[in-house]
Amino acid sequence: MPMPDTKRGRERKGRTKRQQRREREIERALAARDRSLDFEELYDEEEVELDI
């Protein structure tokens, strides 16, 4: 016997979907930002020292 459709269940599902959508948008934005950065080009004329 399936569970009845309830307002609380629909609201919870909607919150979950909104959270998942937000996470996917953030991941896409970060991936796009990372793709557009070309560090070779950014630091072509600069010498960078790394303290390790």
mmCIF file as Biopython writes it, N, C-alpha, C and O atoms, coordinates in Angstrom:
data_model
#
loop_
_atom_site.group_PDB
_atom_site.id
_atom_site.type_symbol
_atom_site.label_atom_id
_atom_site.label_alt_id
_atom_site.label_comp_id
_atom_site.label_asym_id
_atom_site.label_entity_id
_atom_site.label_seq_id
_atom_site.pdbx_PDB_ins_code
_atom_site.Cartn_x
_atom_site.Cartn_y
_atom_site.Cartn_z
_atom_site.occupancy
_atom_site.B_iso_or_equiv
_atom_site.auth_seq_id
_atom_site.auth_asym_id
_atom_site.pdbx_PDB_model_num
ATOM 1   N N  . MET A ? 1  ? 0.857  -1.180 0.000   1.0 0.0 1  A 1 
ATOM 2   C CA . MET A ? 1  ? 0.000  0.000  0.000   1.0 0.0 1  A 1 
ATOM 3   C C  . MET A ? 1  ? 0.902  1.242  0.000   1.0 0.0 1  A 1 
ATOM 4   O O  . MET A ? 1  ? 1.689  1.417  0.930   1.0 0.0 1  A 1 
ATOM 5   N N  . PRO A ? 2  ? 0.809  2.108  -1.019  1.0 0.0 2  A 1 
ATOM 6   C CA . PRO A ? 2  ? 1.657  3.309  -1.080  1.0 0.0 2  A 1 
ATOM 7   C C  . PRO A ? 2  ? 1.261  4.323  -0.006  1.0 0.0 2  A 1 
ATOM 8   O O  . PRO A ? 2  ? 0.117  4.368  0.447   1.0 0.0 2  A 1 
ATOM 9   N N  . MET A ? 3  ? 2.234  5.125  0.379   1.0 0.0 3  A 1 
ATOM 10  C CA . MET A ? 3  ? 1.959  6.150  1.395   1.0 0.0 3  A 1 
ATOM 11  C C  . MET A ? 3  ? 1.139  7.271  0.764   1.0 0.0 3  A 1 
ATOM 12  O O  . MET A ? 3  ? 1.329  7.592  -0.409  1.0 0.0 3  A 1 
ATOM 13  N N  . PRO A ? 4  ? 0.236  7.863  1.527   1.0 0.0 4  A 1 
ATOM 14  C CA . PRO A ? 4  ? -0.585 8.949  0.976   1.0 0.0 4  A 1 
ATOM 15  C C  . PRO A ? 4  ? 0.260  10.200 0.716   1.0 0.0 4  A 1 
ATOM 16  O O  . PRO A ? 4  ? 1.276  10.430 1.371   1.0 0.0 4  A 1 
ATOM 17  N N  . ASP A ? 5  ? -0.182 10.992 -0.245  1.0 0.0 5  A 1 
ATOM 18  C CA . ASP A ? 5  ? 0.473  12.256 -0.577  1.0 0.0 5  A 1 
ATOM 19  C C  . ASP A ? 5  ? 0.098  13.278 0.500   1.0 0.0 5  A 1 
ATOM 20  O O  . ASP A ? 5  ? -1.083 13.512 0.756   1.0 0.0 5  A 1 
ATOM 21  N N  . THR A ? 6  ? 1.100  13.876 1.121   1.0 0.0 6  A 1 
ATOM 22  C CA . THR A ? 6  ? 0.818  14.859 2.165   1.0 0.0 6  A 1 
ATOM 23  C C  . THR A ? 6  ? 1.503  16.171 1.832   1.0 0.0 6  A 1 
ATOM 24  O O  . THR A ? 6  ? 2.504  16.200 1.117   1.0 0.0 6  A 1 
ATOM 25  N N  . LYS A ? 7  ? 0.959  17.244 2.353   1.0 0.0 7  A 1 
ATOM 26  C CA . LYS A ? 7  ? 1.554  18.561 2.130   1.0 0.0 7  A 1 
ATOM 27  C C  . LYS A ? 7  ? 2.976  18.595 2.697   1.0 0.0 7  A 1 
ATOM 28  O O  . LYS A ? 7  ? 3.882  19.141 2.067   1.0 0.0 7  A 1 
ATOM 29  N N  . ARG A ? 8  ? 3.169  18.026 3.862   1.0 0.0 8  A 1 
ATOM 30  C CA . ARG A ? 8  ? 4.501  18.015 4.484   1.0 0.0 8  A 1 
ATOM 31  C C  . ARG A ? 8  ? 5.511  17.270 3.609   1.0 0.0 8  A 1 
ATOM 32  O O  . ARG A ? 8  ? 6.653  17.704 3.458   1.0 0.0 8  A 1 
ATOM 33  N N  . GLY A ? 9  ? 5.082  16.159 3.040   1.0 0.0 9  A 1 
ATOM 34  C CA . GLY A ? 9  ? 5.959  15.393 2.160   1.0 0.0 9  A 1 
ATOM 35  C C  . GLY A ? 9  ? 6.323  16.167 0.904   1.0 0.0 9  A 1 
ATOM 36  O O  . GLY A ? 9  ? 7.477  16.144 0.477   1.0 0.0 9  A 1 
ATOM 37  N N  . ARG A ? 10 ? 5.352  16.854 0.306   1.0 0.0 10 A 1 
ATOM 38  C CA . ARG A ? 10 ? 5.621  17.665 -0.888  1.0 0.0 10 A 1 
ATOM 39  C C  . ARG A ? 10 ? 6.568  18.802 -0.567  1.0 0.0 10 A 1 
ATOM 40  O O  . ARG A ? 10 ? 7.468  19.106 -1.351  1.0 0.0 10 A 1 
ATOM 41  N N  . GLU A ? 11 ? 6.370  19.443 0.599   1.0 0.0 11 A 1 
ATOM 42  C CA . GLU A ? 11 ? 7.253  20.545 0.998   1.0 0.0 11 A 1 
ATOM 43  C C  . GLU A ? 11 ? 8.671  20.049 1.224   1.0 0.0 11 A 1 
ATOM 44  O O  . GLU A ? 11 ? 9.633  20.695 0.807   1.0 0.0 11 A 1 
ATOM 45  N N  . ARG A ? 12 ? 8.805  18.894 1.887   1.0 0.0 12 A 1 
ATOM 46  C CA . ARG A ? 12 ? 10.128 18.334 2.143   1.0 0.0 12 A 1 
ATOM 47  C C  . ARG A ? 12 ? 10.815 17.980 0.823   1.0 0.0 12 A 1 
ATOM 48  O O  . ARG A ? 12 ? 12.005 18.244 0.654   1.0 0.0 12 A 1 
ATOM 49  N N  . LYS A ? 13 ? 10.083 17.393 -0.096  1.0 0.0 13 A 1 
ATOM 50  C CA . LYS A ? 13 ? 10.646 17.034 -1.398  1.0 0.0 13 A 1 
ATOM 51  C C  . LYS A ? 13 ? 11.065 18.300 -2.146  1.0 0.0 13 A 1 
ATOM 52  O O  . LYS A ? 13 ? 12.110 18.318 -2.796  1.0 0.0 13 A 1 
ATOM 53  N N  . GLY A ? 14 ? 10.263 19.347 -2.059  1.0 0.0 14 A 1 
ATOM 54  C CA . GLY A ? 14 ? 10.599 20.613 -2.715  1.0 0.0 14 A 1 
ATOM 55  C C  . GLY A ? 14 ? 11.868 21.226 -2.142  1.0 0.0 14 A 1 
ATOM 56  O O  . GLY A ? 14 ? 12.699 21.741 -2.891  1.0 0.0 14 A 1 
ATOM 57  N N  . ARG A ? 15 ? 12.028 21.178 -0.819  1.0 0.0 15 A 1 
ATOM 58  C CA . ARG A ? 15 ? 13.254 21.702 -0.181  1.0 0.0 15 A 1 
ATOM 59  C C  . ARG A ? 15 ? 14.470 20.926 -0.645  1.0 0.0 15 A 1 
ATOM 60  O O  . ARG A ? 15 ? 15.518 21.504 -0.932  1.0 0.0 15 A 1 
ATOM 61  N N  . THR A ? 16 ? 14.323 19.610 -0.715  1.0 0.0 16 A 1 
ATOM 62  C CA . THR A ? 16 ? 15.425 18.760 -1.148  1.0 0.0 16 A 1 
ATOM 63  C C  . THR A ? 16 ? 15.800 19.086 -2.590  1.0 0.0 16 A 1 
ATOM 64  O O  . THR A ? 16 ? 16.982 19.204 -2.912  1.0 0.0 16 A 1 
ATOM 65  N N  . LYS A ? 17 ? 14.815 19.231 -3.447  1.0 0.0 17 A 1 
ATOM 66  C CA . LYS A ? 17 ? 15.078 19.536 -4.856  1.0 0.0 17 A 1 
ATOM 67  C C  . LYS A ? 17 ? 15.752 20.897 -4.994  1.0 0.0 17 A 1 
ATOM 68  O O  . LYS A ? 17 ? 16.679 21.051 -5.789  1.0 0.0 17 A 1 
ATOM 69  N N  . ARG A ? 18 ? 15.293 21.891 -4.225  1.0 0.0 18 A 1 
ATOM 70  C CA . ARG A ? 18 ? 15.920 23.227 -4.288  1.0 0.0 18 A 1 
ATOM 71  C C  . ARG A ? 18 ? 17.369 23.159 -3.834  1.0 0.0 18 A 1 
ATOM 72  O O  . ARG A ? 18 ? 18.234 23.790 -4.441  1.0 0.0 18 A 1 
ATOM 73  N N  . GLN A ? 19 ? 17.649 22.401 -2.772  1.0 0.0 19 A 1 
ATOM 74  C CA . GLN A ? 19 ? 19.009 22.247 -2.272  1.0 0.0 19 A 1 
ATOM 75  C C  . GLN A ? 19 ? 19.892 21.566 -3.323  1.0 0.0 19 A 1 
ATOM 76  O O  . GLN A ? 19 ? 21.022 21.994 -3.557  1.0 0.0 19 A 1 
ATOM 77  N N  . GLN A ? 20 ? 19.381 20.516 -3.949  1.0 0.0 20 A 1 
ATOM 78  C CA . GLN A ? 20 ? 20.141 19.822 -4.991  1.0 0.0 20 A 1 
ATOM 79  C C  . GLN A ? 20 ? 20.413 20.751 -6.168  1.0 0.0 20 A 1 
ATOM 80  O O  . GLN A ? 20 ? 21.512 20.739 -6.722  1.0 0.0 20 A 1 
ATOM 81  N N  . ARG A ? 21 ? 19.427 21.553 -6.557  1.0 0.0 21 A 1 
ATOM 82  C CA . ARG A ? 21 ? 19.598 22.479 -7.669  1.0 0.0 21 A 1 
ATOM 83  C C  . ARG A ? 21 ? 20.670 23.516 -7.335  1.0 0.0 21 A 1 
ATOM 84  O O  . ARG A ? 21 ? 21.512 23.836 -8.174  1.0 0.0 21 A 1 
ATOM 85  N N  . ARG A ? 22 ? 20.636 24.045 -6.094  1.0 0.0 22 A 1 
ATOM 86  C CA . ARG A ? 22 ? 21.650 25.009 -5.653  1.0 0.0 22 A 1 
ATOM 87  C C  . ARG A ? 22 ? 23.047 24.409 -5.718  1.0 0.0 22 A 1 
ATOM 88  O O  . ARG A ? 22 ? 23.981 25.047 -6.204  1.0 0.0 22 A 1 
ATOM 89  N N  . GLU A ? 23 ? 23.187 23.175 -5.224  1.0 0.0 23 A 1 
ATOM 90  C CA . GLU A ? 23 ? 24.489 22.507 -5.228  1.0 0.0 23 A 1 
ATOM 91  C C  . GLU A ? 23 ? 24.997 22.303 -6.651  1.0 0.0 23 A 1 
ATOM 92  O O  . GLU A ? 23 ? 26.180 22.511 -6.921  1.0 0.0 23 A 1 
ATOM 93  N N  . ARG A ? 24 ? 24.109 21.895 -7.569  1.0 0.0 24 A 1 
ATOM 94  C CA . ARG A ? 24 ? 24.521 21.701 -8.967  1.0 0.0 24 A 1 
ATOM 95  C C  . ARG A ? 24 ? 24.939 23.028 -9.597  1.0 0.0 24 A 1 
ATOM 96  O O  . ARG A ? 24 ? 25.919 23.073 -10.340 1.0 0.0 24 A 1 
ATOM 97  N N  . GLU A ? 25 ? 24.205 24.113 -9.311  1.0 0.0 25 A 1 
ATOM 98  C CA . GLU A ? 25 ? 24.558 25.419 -9.856  1.0 0.0 25 A 1 
ATOM 99  C C  . GLU A ? 25 ? 25.920 25.884 -9.353  1.0 0.0 25 A 1 
ATOM 100 O O  . GLU A ? 25 ? 26.707 26.448 -10.113 1.0 0.0 25 A 1 
ATOM 101 N N  . ILE A ? 26 ? 26.194 25.649 -8.084  1.0 0.0 26 A 1 
ATOM 102 C CA . ILE A ? 26 ? 27.491 26.026 -7.507  1.0 0.0 26 A 1 
ATOM 103 C C  . ILE A ? 26 ? 28.606 25.219 -8.160  1.0 0.0 26 A 1 
ATOM 104 O O  . ILE A ? 26 ? 29.646 25.768 -8.523  1.0 0.0 26 A 1 
ATOM 105 N N  . GLU A ? 27 ? 28.385 23.907 -8.311  1.0 0.0 27 A 1 
ATOM 106 C CA . GLU A ? 27 ? 29.403 23.055 -8.938  1.0 0.0 27 A 1 
ATOM 107 C C  . GLU A ? 27 ? 29.678 23.499 -10.366 1.0 0.0 27 A 1 
ATOM 108 O O  . GLU A ? 27 ? 30.830 23.547 -10.797 1.0 0.0 27 A 1 
ATOM 109 N N  . ARG A ? 28 ? 28.601 23.829 -11.111 1.0 0.0 28 A 1 
ATOM 110 C CA . ARG A ? 28 ? 28.788 24.287 -12.498 1.0 0.0 28 A 1 
ATOM 111 C C  . ARG A ? 28 ? 29.535 25.600 -12.549 1.0 0.0 28 A 1 
ATOM 112 O O  . ARG A ? 28 ? 30.407 25.784 -13.398 1.0 0.0 28 A 1 
ATOM 113 N N  . ALA A ? 29 ? 29.208 26.519 -11.654 1.0 0.0 29 A 1 
ATOM 114 C CA . ALA A ? 29 ? 29.875 27.824 -11.637 1.0 0.0 29 A 1 
ATOM 115 C C  . ALA A ? 29 ? 31.355 27.665 -11.308 1.0 0.0 29 A 1 
ATOM 116 O O  . ALA A ? 29 ? 32.198 28.319 -11.923 1.0 0.0 29 A 1 
ATOM 117 N N  . LEU A ? 30 ? 31.679 26.807 -10.350 1.0 0.0 30 A 1 
ATOM 118 C CA . LEU A ? 30 ? 33.079 26.579 -9.996  1.0 0.0 30 A 1 
ATOM 119 C C  . LEU A ? 30 ? 33.831 25.923 -11.147 1.0 0.0 30 A 1 
ATOM 120 O O  . LEU A ? 30 ? 34.973 26.286 -11.431 1.0 0.0 30 A 1 
ATOM 121 N N  . ALA A ? 31 ? 33.205 24.969 -11.805 1.0 0.0 31 A 1 
ATOM 122 C CA . ALA A ? 31 ? 33.847 24.302 -12.934 1.0 0.0 31 A 1 
ATOM 123 C C  . ALA A ? 31 ? 34.093 25.288 -14.071 1.0 0.0 31 A 1 
ATOM 124 O O  . ALA A ? 31 ? 35.156 25.265 -14.692 1.0 0.0 31 A 1 
ATOM 125 N N  . ALA A ? 32 ? 33.126 26.146 -14.346 1.0 0.0 32 A 1 
ATOM 126 C CA . ALA A ? 32 ? 33.284 27.140 -15.418 1.0 0.0 32 A 1 
ATOM 127 C C  . ALA A ? 32 ? 34.382 28.125 -15.053 1.0 0.0 32 A 1 
ATOM 128 O O  . ALA A ? 32 ? 35.175 28.510 -15.912 1.0 0.0 32 A 1 
ATOM 129 N N  . ARG A ? 33 ? 34.443 28.535 -13.802 1.0 0.0 33 A 1 
ATOM 130 C CA . ARG A ? 33 ? 35.477 29.477 -13.358 1.0 0.0 33 A 1 
ATOM 131 C C  . ARG A ? 33 ? 36.856 28.848 -13.498 1.0 0.0 33 A 1 
ATOM 132 O O  . ARG A ? 33 ? 37.796 29.497 -13.959 1.0 0.0 33 A 1 
ATOM 133 N N  . ASP A ? 34 ? 36.976 27.583 -13.099 1.0 0.0 34 A 1 
ATOM 134 C CA . ASP A ? 34 ? 38.257 26.893 -13.179 1.0 0.0 34 A 1 
ATOM 135 C C  . ASP A ? 34 ? 38.702 26.699 -14.627 1.0 0.0 34 A 1 
ATOM 136 O O  . ASP A ? 34 ? 39.891 26.806 -14.927 1.0 0.0 34 A 1 
ATOM 137 N N  . ARG A ? 35 ? 37.765 26.416 -15.522 1.0 0.0 35 A 1 
ATOM 138 C CA . ARG A ? 35 ? 38.107 26.219 -16.931 1.0 0.0 35 A 1 
ATOM 139 C C  . ARG A ? 35 ? 38.609 27.503 -17.566 1.0 0.0 35 A 1 
ATOM 140 O O  . ARG A ? 35 ? 39.509 27.468 -18.405 1.0 0.0 35 A 1 
ATOM 141 N N  . SER A ? 36 ? 38.037 28.640 -17.177 1.0 0.0 36 A 1 
ATOM 142 C CA . SER A ? 36 ? 38.384 29.896 -17.831 1.0 0.0 36 A 1 
ATOM 143 C C  . SER A ? 36 ? 39.730 30.448 -17.361 1.0 0.0 36 A 1 
ATOM 144 O O  . SER A ? 36 ? 40.289 31.320 -18.025 1.0 0.0 36 A 1 
ATOM 145 N N  . LEU A ? 37 ? 40.265 29.968 -16.239 1.0 0.0 37 A 1 
ATOM 146 C CA . LEU A ? 37 ? 41.553 30.448 -15.754 1.0 0.0 37 A 1 
ATOM 147 C C  . LEU A ? 37 ? 42.690 29.698 -16.426 1.0 0.0 37 A 1 
ATOM 148 O O  . LEU A ? 37 ? 42.757 28.470 -16.375 1.0 0.0 37 A 1 
ATOM 149 N N  . ASP A ? 38 ? 43.571 30.443 -17.050 1.0 0.0 38 A 1 
ATOM 150 C CA . ASP A ? 38 ? 44.757 29.864 -17.655 1.0 0.0 38 A 1 
ATOM 151 C C  . ASP A ? 38 ? 45.947 30.426 -16.901 1.0 0.0 38 A 1 
ATOM 152 O O  . ASP A ? 38 ? 46.383 31.543 -17.180 1.0 0.0 38 A 1 
ATOM 153 N N  . PHE A ? 39 ? 46.482 29.670 -15.950 1.0 0.0 39 A 1 
ATOM 154 C CA . PHE A ? 39 ? 47.538 30.178 -15.087 1.0 0.0 39 A 1 
ATOM 155 C C  . PHE A ? 39 ? 48.819 30.477 -15.861 1.0 0.0 39 A 1 
ATOM 156 O O  . PHE A ? 39 ? 49.582 31.370 -15.493 1.0 0.0 39 A 1 
ATOM 157 N N  . GLU A ? 40 ? 49.045 29.730 -16.921 1.0 0.0 40 A 1 
ATOM 158 C CA . GLU A ? 40 ? 50.225 30.012 -17.752 1.0 0.0 40 A 1 
ATOM 159 C C  . GLU A ? 40 ? 50.130 31.432 -18.301 1.0 0.0 40 A 1 
ATOM 160 O O  . GLU A ? 40 ? 51.108 32.180 -18.299 1.0 0.0 40 A 1 
ATOM 161 N N  . GLU A ? 41 ? 48.962 31.782 -18.760 1.0 0.0 41 A 1 
ATOM 162 C CA . GLU A ? 41 ? 48.748 33.109 -19.332 1.0 0.0 41 A 1 
ATOM 163 C C  . GLU A ? 41 ? 48.770 34.191 -18.254 1.0 0.0 41 A 1 
ATOM 164 O O  . GLU A ? 41 ? 49.312 35.275 -18.474 1.0 0.0 41 A 1 
ATOM 165 N N  . LEU A ? 42 ? 48.186 33.905 -17.094 1.0 0.0 42 A 1 
ATOM 166 C CA . LEU A ? 42 ? 48.118 34.891 -16.028 1.0 0.0 42 A 1 
ATOM 167 C C  . LEU A ? 42 ? 49.497 35.264 -15.493 1.0 0.0 42 A 1 
ATOM 168 O O  . LEU A ? 42 ? 49.760 36.431 -15.201 1.0 0.0 42 A 1 
ATOM 169 N N  . TYR A ? 43 ? 50.365 34.283 -15.368 1.0 0.0 43 A 1 
ATOM 170 C CA . TYR A ? 43 ? 51.667 34.507 -14.755 1.0 0.0 43 A 1 
ATOM 171 C C  . TYR A ? 43 ? 52.802 34.362 -15.764 1.0 0.0 43 A 1 
ATOM 172 O O  . TYR A ? 43 ? 53.919 33.984 -15.409 1.0 0.0 43 A 1 
ATOM 173 N N  . ASP A ? 44 ? 52.506 34.663 -17.006 1.0 0.0 44 A 1 
ATOM 174 C CA . ASP A ? 44 ? 53.486 34.503 -18.077 1.0 0.0 44 A 1 
ATOM 175 C C  . ASP A ? 44 ? 54.742 35.329 -17.841 1.0 0.0 44 A 1 
ATOM 176 O O  . ASP A ? 44 ? 55.852 34.837 -18.047 1.0 0.0 44 A 1 
ATOM 177 N N  . GLU A ? 45 ? 54.585 36.574 -17.414 1.0 0.0 45 A 1 
ATOM 178 C CA . GLU A ? 45 ? 55.731 37.474 -17.266 1.0 0.0 45 A 1 
ATOM 179 C C  . GLU A ? 45 ? 56.187 37.636 -15.820 1.0 0.0 45 A 1 
ATOM 180 O O  . GLU A ? 45 ? 57.133 38.379 -15.558 1.0 0.0 45 A 1 
ATOM 181 N N  . GLU A ? 46 ? 55.545 36.969 -14.891 1.0 0.0 46 A 1 
ATOM 182 C CA . GLU A ? 46 ? 55.887 37.090 -13.489 1.0 0.0 46 A 1 
ATOM 183 C C  . GLU A ? 46 ? 56.601 35.834 -12.996 1.0 0.0 46 A 1 
ATOM 184 O O  . GLU A ? 46 ? 56.288 34.719 -13.414 1.0 0.0 46 A 1 
ATOM 185 N N  . GLU A ? 47 ? 57.541 36.033 -12.125 1.0 0.0 47 A 1 
ATOM 186 C CA . GLU A ? 47 ? 58.200 34.907 -11.495 1.0 0.0 47 A 1 
ATOM 187 C C  . GLU A ? 47 ? 57.545 34.700 -10.127 1.0 0.0 47 A 1 
ATOM 188 O O  . GLU A ? 47 ? 57.448 35.634 -9.332  1.0 0.0 47 A 1 
ATOM 189 N N  . VAL A ? 48 ? 57.108 33.501 -9.866  1.0 0.0 48 A 1 
ATOM 190 C CA . VAL A ? 48 ? 56.408 33.195 -8.628  1.0 0.0 48 A 1 
ATOM 191 C C  . VAL A ? 48 ? 57.253 32.223 -7.817  1.0 0.0 48 A 1 
ATOM 192 O O  . VAL A ? 48 ? 57.670 31.176 -8.311  1.0 0.0 48 A 1 
ATOM 193 N N  . GLU A ? 49 ? 57.500 32.593 -6.553  1.0 0.0 49 A 1 
ATOM 194 C CA . GLU A ? 49 ? 58.233 31.702 -5.659  1.0 0.0 49 A 1 
ATOM 195 C C  . GLU A ? 49 ? 57.262 31.017 -4.729  1.0 0.0 49 A 1 
ATOM 196 O O  . GLU A ? 49 ? 56.378 31.652 -4.155  1.0 0.0 49 A 1 
ATOM 197 N N  . LEU A ? 50 ? 57.430 29.728 -4.583  1.0 0.0 50 A 1 
ATOM 198 C CA . LEU A ? 50 ? 56.581 28.965 -3.680  1.0 0.0 50 A 1 
ATOM 199 C C  . LEU A ? 50 ? 57.389 28.537 -2.472  1.0 0.0 50 A 1 
ATOM 200 O O  . LEU A ? 50 ? 58.444 27.919 -2.613  1.0 0.0 50 A 1 
ATOM 201 N N  . ASP A ? 51 ? 56.903 28.862 -1.290  1.0 0.0 51 A 1 
ATOM 202 C CA . ASP A ? 51 ? 57.562 28.428 -0.057  1.0 0.0 51 A 1 
ATOM 203 C C  . ASP A ? 51 ? 56.968 27.078 0.325   1.0 0.0 51 A 1 
ATOM 204 O O  . ASP A ? 51 ? 55.798 26.971 0.690   1.0 0.0 51 A 1 
ATOM 205 N N  . ILE A ? 52 ? 57.791 26.075 0.231   1.0 0.0 52 A 1 
ATOM 206 C CA . ILE A ? 52 ? 57.296 24.723 0.538   1.0 0.0 52 A 1 
ATOM 207 C C  . ILE A ? 52 ? 57.969 24.223 1.793   1.0 0.0 52 A 1 
ATOM 208 O O  . ILE A ? 52 ? 57.700 23.106 2.235   1.0 0.0 52 A 1 
#
